[in-house]
Each structure stands twice: as structure tokens, then as C-alpha cells.
Amino acid sequence: MVEQIGADNHHCGDLVGPRNVTLLFLPSYSPELNPKENLWDEIREKIFKNYALKSMDAVQAKLRQAILYIERNPKRVQSVTSFPYIVRSL
């Protein structure tokens, strides 16, 4: 039996891909491969820090606040999500 790493819903034992595609293991936390991880860290730090929200309405209000933060701070978003290899590839 092969050891499974990560959440069950991140795996598919019956997946058959095209022969010309190679699937690579992506570590569970790899912000340099998945820049949105850094954006979520920024949102957690600036918007959701140490909050225990009491309702889904409160969660939605905080998410709206996070969206506004992202929209109003494009340079900050760029600074936490732009790795040199990504910028060079555009």
C-alpha cells in the first residue's frame, strides 16, 4: 500500500492522465509554488486576526472587507504574490 500524504479529498487513486503529462507532488504548504498562500496569510493577518466570528453573516462581512483590502492595495498584493520566476514568465 502506498502511503498517502495530505487530505483525502486531494487524492484520486483512479486518475489516468495523458501520456504526455507528468503529475508532480505539491507539498501541502508551498507558497513559492502557490502564491495565493501568501495572499491568504496577508488576509488572515490584516482582516481575520484573532476573531471568533459568531455567524455566517459575520464571516461574509469579513470576507467582503478582505476583498476591499485586496482591491485597494494592489501593490501589497503584488509584493506578496510576485516571485521573480512568475514575473519573468508573463
N, C-alpha and C positions, 0 to 999 in steps of 0.2 A: 504494500500500500504506500502511495506517495504522500508525504507529509504536506498538508495544506496550510499555507500561510495566509493570514488575512481573513476578512469576513466571508461567510459562506456565500452571500449574495454577490461576491466579486469573482466567483469561480463558475466555470461551466465545464464539466467533465466530458461532455459530448460535442464540444465545439470542433468543427472541422473547417479550417480556413483554406484559402487558395494556396497552391504550392509556392507561389512567388511572394508570399507574405510570411514574415517571421515574427512571432509574438515574443515580446520581451517582458520579463518580470519587472514590475514597477514597485519599488519599495513603498510601504504604507505611508511614510512621510518623506517626500522628496520635492521640496519647493523649487529646486533648480530644474526639475522636470515638469512641474505642475505649478506655474506661477500664481494661480489663484489661491494656493495655500497661503502665500504671504498676504494676499488681499484679505482673506478671511481673518488672519491674525490681526491685521490692522483694524478691521471692523470690530472684532472682539475686544481689542484694547480700547478703542475710541468710543464705541457705541454700547456694547453689551457688558462692559466690565463690572463684575460683581453684582449683577442684577438677578434677582429671583422674581421673574415676571409671573403675575398671578392669573393671567388669562391669555387666550389666543389673541384677543384684541390688542393686548399689551405687546405681545410678540410682533404682531403685524405693524403696530405703530413704531416699534424699534427698527423693524426691517425697512419701513419707509424712511426713517431717519438715516439708516445706513445707505440707502440708495441716494438720498440727497447728499450725504457726505461724499460718496463716490463721484457724483455728478459735479459737485462744487470744488473738488480737489483733484483735478486730472493730473497735475504734476506729481502729487503724492502717490497716486495710483501708478503712474508710470515708474516712479522711483522704486516701488516695492515689487513690481512685476516685470521689469525690463532687465533681463540678463543679456550680456553682450552677444551671446550666440543667437538669441532670439532677434535682437535688433538687426544683426547682420543678415539674418535670413529673410527679412522683409523686403 
